[in-house]
Every structure is written in structure tokens, then in C-alpha cells.
């Protein structure tokens, strides 16, 4: 809760990011989207391989509390 409030006030500058990651897929299934992730806050950002640049809109991730629903 406190981390979320501080992140809203100060924010993360996303200076430390991973290398571009493209999830592996099986033949006949759609390919995953290439992304980079911030090592400090965990947000994922789409990465354009043709222009080799990070796109601005973050991908909803597990670190931000949204993402794939869990099966129980």
C-alpha cells in the first residue's frame, strides 16, 4: 500500500531494464509479444524489434496486480 502511494508520487524512472524478451511458443500457436521489464518496479513495456525501441504504453503485469487470472 505504501509502495503504491510512493510510486504514484515519485514514480519509477525505469532506468534498469532487461534485454528484450520474446516468449517461446509452440508451432500452431500465436507468437508472444516482445517486451522489456523494469528491474525496479516490474512493469513490462512492449518492444519493437524492427525499430529497436521501447514503446511507451506499459503491459499489465503480475507485479502491478493485474494480468492473467489464476485458476483455483
Backbone atoms as SQL, in Angstrom:
CREATE TABLE atoms (id INTEGER PRIMARY KEY, chain TEXT, resi INTEGER, resn TEXT, atom TEXT, x REAL, y REAL, z REAL);
INSERT INTO atoms VALUES
  (1, 'A', 1, 'UNK', 'N', 0.829, -1.193, 0.000),
  (2, 'A', 1, 'UNK', 'CA', 0.000, 0.000, 0.000),
  (3, 'A', 1, 'UNK', 'C', 0.870, 1.254, 0.000),
  (4, 'A', 2, 'UNK', 'N', 1.863, 1.270, 0.904),
  (5, 'A', 2, 'UNK', 'CA', 2.746, 2.441, 0.972),
  (6, 'A', 2, 'UNK', 'C', 3.596, 2.534, -0.291),
  (7, 'A', 3, 'UNK', 'N', 4.062, 1.378, -0.797),
  (8, 'A', 3, 'UNK', 'CA', 4.842, 1.380, -2.039),
  (9, 'A', 3, 'UNK', 'C', 4.037, 1.945, -3.198),
  (10, 'A', 4, 'UNK', 'N', 2.759, 1.576, -3.277),
  (11, 'A', 4, 'UNK', 'CA', 1.907, 2.066, -4.364),
  (12, 'A', 4, 'UNK', 'C', 1.742, 3.582, -4.290),
  (13, 'A', 5, 'UNK', 'N', 1.563, 4.090, -3.084),
  (14, 'A', 5, 'UNK', 'CA', 1.390, 5.546, -2.929),
  (15, 'A', 5, 'UNK', 'C', 2.681, 6.289, -3.262),
  (16, 'A', 6, 'UNK', 'N', 3.815, 5.764, -2.809),
  (17, 'A', 6, 'UNK', 'CA', 5.091, 6.403, -3.132),
  (18, 'A', 6, 'UNK', 'C', 5.366, 6.356, -4.626),
  (19, 'A', 7, 'UNK', 'N', 5.015, 5.241, -5.256),
  (20, 'A', 7, 'UNK', 'CA', 5.224, 5.115, -6.695),
  (21, 'A', 7, 'UNK', 'C', 4.366, 6.119, -7.454),
  (22, 'A', 8, 'UNK', 'N', 3.153, 6.385, -6.969),
  (23, 'A', 8, 'UNK', 'CA', 2.306, 7.395, -7.607),
  (24, 'A', 8, 'UNK', 'C', 2.898, 8.796, -7.456),
  (25, 'A', 9, 'UNK', 'N', 3.451, 9.090, -6.283),
  (26, 'A', 9, 'UNK', 'CA', 4.011, 10.418, -6.034),
  (27, 'A', 9, 'UNK', 'C', 5.345, 10.616, -6.727),
  (28, 'A', 10, 'UNK', 'N', 6.240, 9.675, -6.555),
  (29, 'A', 10, 'UNK', 'CA', 7.594, 9.800, -7.094),
  (30, 'A', 10, 'UNK', 'C', 7.710, 9.126, -8.451),
  (31, 'A', 11, 'UNK', 'N', 7.193, 7.918, -8.561),
  (32, 'A', 11, 'UNK', 'CA', 7.234, 7.174, -9.816),
  (33, 'A', 11, 'UNK', 'C', 8.580, 6.504, -10.038),
  (34, 'A', 12, 'UNK', 'N', 8.576, 5.545, -10.921),
  (35, 'A', 12, 'UNK', 'CA', 9.800, 4.832, -11.281),
  (36, 'A', 12, 'UNK', 'C', 10.289, 5.390, -12.610),
  (37, 'A', 13, 'UNK', 'N', 11.565, 5.599, -12.716),
  (38, 'A', 13, 'UNK', 'CA', 12.127, 6.161, -13.957),
  (39, 'A', 13, 'UNK', 'C', 12.472, 5.092, -14.978),
  (40, 'A', 14, 'UNK', 'N', 12.365, 3.825, -14.580),
  (41, 'A', 14, 'UNK', 'CA', 12.606, 2.691, -15.475),
  (42, 'A', 14, 'UNK', 'C', 13.993, 2.770, -16.118),
  (43, 'A', 15, 'UNK', 'N', 14.991, 3.030, -15.308),
  (44, 'A', 15, 'UNK', 'CA', 16.360, 3.132, -15.823),
  (45, 'A', 15, 'UNK', 'C', 17.011, 1.764, -15.998),
  (46, 'A', 16, 'UNK', 'N', 16.660, 0.821, -15.136),
  (47, 'A', 16, 'UNK', 'CA', 17.247, -0.525, -15.206),
  (48, 'A', 16, 'UNK', 'C', 16.220, -1.473, -15.816),
  (49, 'A', 17, 'UNK', 'N', 16.453, -1.883, -17.079),
  (50, 'A', 17, 'UNK', 'CA', 15.508, -2.764, -17.759),
  (51, 'A', 17, 'UNK', 'C', 16.230, -4.013, -18.257),
  (52, 'A', 18, 'UNK', 'N', 15.447, -5.058, -18.534),
  (53, 'A', 18, 'UNK', 'CA', 16.000, -6.297, -19.056),
  (54, 'A', 18, 'UNK', 'C', 16.291, -6.159, -20.541),
  (55, 'A', 19, 'UNK', 'N', 16.918, -7.171, -21.075),
  (56, 'A', 19, 'UNK', 'CA', 17.063, -7.252, -22.527),
  (57, 'A', 19, 'UNK', 'C', 15.698, -7.601, -23.107),
  (58, 'A', 20, 'UNK', 'N', 15.482, -7.365, -24.397),
  (59, 'A', 20, 'UNK', 'CA', 14.193, -7.735, -24.999),
  (60, 'A', 20, 'UNK', 'C', 13.931, -9.234, -24.852),
  (61, 'A', 21, 'UNK', 'N', 12.704, -9.574, -24.458),
  (62, 'A', 21, 'UNK', 'CA', 12.306, -10.959, -24.227),
  (63, 'A', 21, 'UNK', 'C', 11.133, -11.281, -25.148),
  (64, 'A', 22, 'UNK', 'N', 11.232, -12.389, -25.883),
  (65, 'A', 22, 'UNK', 'CA', 10.130, -12.887, -26.691),
  (66, 'A', 22, 'UNK', 'C', 9.796, -14.279, -26.184),
  (67, 'A', 23, 'UNK', 'N', 8.610, -14.464, -25.585),
  (68, 'A', 23, 'UNK', 'CA', 8.253, -15.783, -25.064),
  (69, 'A', 23, 'UNK', 'C', 8.228, -16.837, -26.168),
  (70, 'A', 24, 'UNK', 'N', 8.718, -18.035, -25.849),
  (71, 'A', 24, 'UNK', 'CA', 8.695, -19.139, -26.803),
  (72, 'A', 24, 'UNK', 'C', 7.260, -19.620, -26.983),
  (73, 'A', 25, 'UNK', 'N', 6.969, -20.137, -28.156),
  (74, 'A', 25, 'UNK', 'CA', 5.628, -20.667, -28.412),
  (75, 'A', 25, 'UNK', 'C', 5.748, -21.957, -29.196),
  (76, 'A', 26, 'UNK', 'N', 4.703, -22.715, -29.171),
  (77, 'A', 26, 'UNK', 'CA', 4.676, -23.989, -29.897),
  (78, 'A', 26, 'UNK', 'C', 4.151, -23.757, -31.307),
  (79, 'A', 27, 'UNK', 'N', 4.542, -24.619, -32.240),
  (80, 'A', 27, 'UNK', 'CA', 4.024, -24.490, -33.608),
  (81, 'A', 27, 'UNK', 'C', 2.503, -24.547, -33.617),
  (82, 'A', 28, 'UNK', 'N', 1.897, -23.663, -34.383),
  (83, 'A', 28, 'UNK', 'CA', 0.445, -23.617, -34.484),
  (84, 'A', 28, 'UNK', 'C', -0.210, -22.679, -33.494),
  (85, 'A', 29, 'UNK', 'N', 0.568, -22.095, -32.582),
  (86, 'A', 29, 'UNK', 'CA', 0.024, -21.130, -31.630),
  (87, 'A', 29, 'UNK', 'C', 0.571, -19.752, -31.970),
  (88, 'A', 30, 'UNK', 'N', -0.145, -18.690, -31.618),
  (89, 'A', 30, 'UNK', 'CA', 0.346, -17.351, -31.944),
  (90, 'A', 30, 'UNK', 'C', 1.623, -17.018, -31.151),
  (91, 'A', 31, 'UNK', 'N', 2.498, -16.265, -31.778),
  (92, 'A', 31, 'UNK', 'CA', 3.752, -15.864, -31.136),
  (93, 'A', 31, 'UNK', 'C', 3.480, -14.835, -30.052),
  (94, 'A', 32, 'UNK', 'N', 4.291, -14.871, -29.001),
  (95, 'A', 32, 'UNK', 'CA', 4.161, -13.894, -27.932),
  (96, 'A', 32, 'UNK', 'C', 4.732, -12.549, -28.349),
  (97, 'A', 33, 'UNK', 'N', 4.360, -11.522, -27.631),
  (98, 'A', 33, 'UNK', 'CA', 4.828, -10.173, -27.937),
  (99, 'A', 33, 'UNK', 'C', 6.168, -9.930, -27.244),
  (100, 'A', 34, 'UNK', 'N', 7.095, -9.306, -27.940),
  (101, 'A', 34, 'UNK', 'CA', 8.396, -8.994, -27.364),
  (102, 'A', 34, 'UNK', 'C', 8.256, -7.831, -26.394),
  (103, 'A', 35, 'UNK', 'N', 8.928, -7.937, -25.241),
  (104, 'A', 35, 'UNK', 'CA', 8.821, -6.897, -24.225),
  (105, 'A', 35, 'UNK', 'C', 10.125, -6.760, -23.452),
  (106, 'A', 36, 'UNK', 'N', 10.256, -5.656, -22.727),
  (107, 'A', 36, 'UNK', 'CA', 11.323, -5.457, -21.746),
  (108, 'A', 36, 'UNK', 'C', 10.640, -5.189, -20.411),
  (109, 'A', 37, 'UNK', 'N', 11.332, -5.492, -19.317),
  (110, 'A', 37, 'UNK', 'CA', 10.743, -5.287, -17.991),
  (111, 'A', 37, 'UNK', 'C', 11.676, -4.427, -17.148),
  (112, 'A', 38, 'UNK', 'N', 11.086, -3.561, -16.336),
  (113, 'A', 38, 'UNK', 'CA', 11.846, -2.732, -15.406),
  (114, 'A', 38, 'UNK', 'C', 12.282, -3.611, -14.239),
  (115, 'A', 39, 'UNK', 'N', 13.556, -3.573, -13.894),
  (116, 'A', 39, 'UNK', 'CA', 14.069, -4.400, -12.807),
  (117, 'A', 39, 'UNK', 'C', 13.715, -3.845, -11.436),
  (118, 'A', 40, 'UNK', 'N', 13.299, -2.604, -11.367),
  (119, 'A', 40, 'UNK', 'CA', 12.972, -1.991, -10.079),
  (120, 'A', 40, 'UNK', 'C', 11.492, -2.126, -9.735),
  (121, 'A', 41, 'UNK', 'N', 10.603, -1.869, -10.685),
  (122, 'A', 41, 'UNK', 'CA', 9.165, -1.901, -10.363),
  (123, 'A', 41, 'UNK', 'C', 8.435, -3.079, -10.990),
  (124, 'A', 42, 'UNK', 'N', 9.020, -3.731, -11.983),
  (125, 'A', 42, 'UNK', 'CA', 8.407, -4.906, -12.585),
  (126, 'A', 42, 'UNK', 'C', 7.473, -4.643, -13.751),
  (127, 'A', 43, 'UNK', 'N', 7.276, -3.392, -14.141),
  (128, 'A', 43, 'UNK', 'CA', 6.390, -3.104, -15.270),
  (129, 'A', 43, 'UNK', 'C', 7.006, -3.623, -16.559),
  (130, 'A', 44, 'UNK', 'N', 6.139, -4.094, -17.441),
  (131, 'A', 44, 'UNK', 'CA', 6.584, -4.599, -18.733),
  (132, 'A', 44, 'UNK', 'C', 6.169, -3.624, -19.818),
  (133, 'A', 45, 'UNK', 'N', 7.074, -3.392, -20.761),
  (134, 'A', 45, 'UNK', 'CA', 6.821, -2.474, -21.863),
  (135, 'A', 45, 'UNK', 'C', 7.027, -3.195, -23.184),
  (136, 'A', 46, 'UNK', 'N', 6.101, -3.028, -24.143),
  (137, 'A', 46, 'UNK', 'CA', 6.282, -3.643, -25.461),
  (138, 'A', 46, 'UNK', 'C', 7.556, -3.116, -26.114),
  (139, 'A', 47, 'UNK', 'N', 8.239, -3.997, -26.846),
  (140, 'A', 47, 'UNK', 'CA', 9.484, -3.640, -27.509),
  (141, 'A', 47, 'UNK', 'C', 9.336, -3.908, -28.992),
  (142, 'A', 48, 'UNK', 'N', 9.651, -2.918, -29.801),
  (143, 'A', 48, 'UNK', 'CA', 9.565, -3.028, -31.258),
  (144, 'A', 48, 'UNK', 'C', 10.914, -3.502, -31.791),
  (145, 'A', 49, 'UNK', 'N', 10.961, -4.749, -32.290),
  (146, 'A', 49, 'UNK', 'CA', 12.223, -5.312, -32.776),
  (147, 'A', 49, 'UNK', 'C', 12.688, -4.687, -34.088),
  (148, 'A', 50, 'UNK', 'N', 11.752, -4.216, -34.918),
  (149, 'A', 50, 'UNK', 'CA', 12.170, -3.641, -36.198),
  (150, 'A', 50, 'UNK', 'C', 12.835, -2.281, -36.003),
  (151, 'A', 51, 'UNK', 'N', 12.305, -1.450, -35.083),
  (152, 'A', 51, 'UNK', 'CA', 12.891, -0.131, -34.824),
  (153, 'A', 51, 'UNK', 'C', 13.819, -0.136, -33.618),
  (154, 'A', 52, 'UNK', 'N', 13.863, -1.268, -32.905),
  (155, 'A', 52, 'UNK', 'CA', 14.704, -1.434, -31.709),
  (156, 'A', 52, 'UNK', 'C', 14.477, -0.324, -30.694),
  (157, 'A', 53, 'UNK', 'N', 13.205, -0.148, -30.309),
  (158, 'A', 53, 'UNK', 'CA', 12.879, 0.864, -29.311),
  (159, 'A', 53, 'UNK', 'C', 11.739, 0.382, -28.421),
  (160, 'A', 54, 'UNK', 'N', 11.663, 0.964, -27.236),
  (161, 'A', 54, 'UNK', 'CA', 10.630, 0.644, -26.270),
  (162, 'A', 54, 'UNK', 'C', 9.405, 1.495, -26.582),
  (163, 'A', 55, 'UNK', 'N', 8.238, 0.851, -26.574),
  (164, 'A', 55, 'UNK', 'CA', 7.001, 1.590, -26.742),
  (165, 'A', 55, 'UNK', 'C', 6.575, 2.101, -25.376),
  (166, 'A', 56, 'UNK', 'N', 5.852, 3.203, -25.336),
  (167, 'A', 56, 'UNK', 'CA', 5.566, 3.907, -24.088),
  (168, 'A', 56, 'UNK', 'C', 4.536, 3.207, -23.215),
  (169, 'A', 57, 'UNK', 'N', 3.485, 2.624, -23.781),
  (170, 'A', 57, 'UNK', 'CA', 2.393, 2.055, -23.002),
  (171, 'A', 57, 'UNK', 'C', 2.828, 0.772, -22.299),
  (172, 'A', 58, 'UNK', 'N', 2.733, 0.727, -20.952),
  (173, 'A', 58, 'UNK', 'CA', 3.123, -0.497, -20.247),
  (174, 'A', 58, 'UNK', 'C', 2.111, -1.613, -20.440),
  (175, 'A', 59, 'UNK', 'N', 2.592, -2.845, -20.374),
  (176, 'A', 59, 'UNK', 'CA', 1.743, -4.029, -20.440),
  (177, 'A', 59, 'UNK', 'C', 1.292, -4.342, -19.020),
  (178, 'A', 60, 'UNK', 'N', 0.010, -4.630, -18.790),
  (179, 'A', 60, 'UNK', 'CA', -0.391, -5.036, -17.438),
  (180, 'A', 60, 'UNK', 'C', 0.387, -6.277, -17.022),
  (181, 'A', 61, 'UNK', 'N', 0.986, -6.235, -15.861),
  (182, 'A', 61, 'UNK', 'CA', 1.837, -7.342, -15.434),
  (183, 'A', 61, 'UNK', 'C', 1.409, -7.864, -14.079),
  (184, 'A', 62, 'UNK', 'N', 1.986, -8.981, -13.699),
  (185, 'A', 62, 'UNK', 'CA', 1.697, -9.573, -12.403),
  (186, 'A', 62, 'UNK', 'C', 2.199, -8.663, -11.283),
  (187, 'A', 63, 'UNK', 'N', 3.260, -7.911, -11.511),
  (188, 'A', 63, 'UNK', 'CA', 3.830, -7.042, -10.475),
  (189, 'A', 63, 'UNK', 'C', 2.878, -5.892, -10.120),
  (190, 'A', 64, 'UNK', 'N', 2.090, -5.442, -11.091),
  (191, 'A', 64, 'UNK', 'CA', 1.190, -4.335, -10.831),
  (192, 'A', 64, 'UNK', 'C', -0.166, -4.789, -10.297),
  (193, 'A', 65, 'UNK', 'N', -0.323, -6.103, -10.121),
  (194, 'A', 65, 'UNK', 'CA', -1.562, -6.604, -9.554),
  (195, 'A', 65, 'UNK', 'C', -2.611, -6.967, -10.584),
  (196, 'A', 66, 'UNK', 'N', -2.322, -6.739, -11.863),
  (197, 'A', 66, 'UNK', 'CA', -3.245, -7.130, -12.911),
  (198, 'A', 66, 'UNK', 'C', -2.554, -8.156, -13.785),
  (199, 'A', 67, 'UNK', 'N', -3.279, -8.747, -14.651),
  (200, 'A', 67, 'UNK', 'CA', -2.677, -9.728, -15.546),
  (201, 'A', 67, 'UNK', 'C', -3.551, -10.958, -15.667),
  (202, 'A', 68, 'UNK', 'N', -2.932, -12.087, -15.857),
  (203, 'A', 68, 'UNK', 'CA', -3.640, -13.326, -16.072),
  (204, 'A', 68, 'UNK', 'C', -4.292, -13.787, -14.772),
  (205, 'A', 69, 'UNK', 'N', -5.556, -14.161, -14.869),
  (206, 'A', 69, 'UNK', 'CA', -6.261, -14.643, -13.691),
  (207, 'A', 69, 'UNK', 'C', -5.771, -16.045, -13.331),
  (208, 'A', 70, 'UNK', 'N', -5.728, -16.343, -12.063),
  (209, 'A', 70, 'UNK', 'CA', -5.273, -17.646, -11.605),
  (210, 'A', 70, 'UNK', 'C', -6.452, -18.605, -11.532),
  (211, 'A', 71, 'UNK', 'N', -6.186, -19.856, -11.888),
  (212, 'A', 71, 'UNK', 'CA', -7.203, -20.898, -11.737),
  (213, 'A', 71, 'UNK', 'C', -7.109, -21.463, -10.335),
  (214, 'A', 72, 'UNK', 'N', -8.237, -21.543, -9.641),
  (215, 'A', 72, 'UNK', 'CA', -8.227, -22.104, -8.295),
  (216, 'A', 72, 'UNK', 'C', -9.034, -23.363, -8.226);
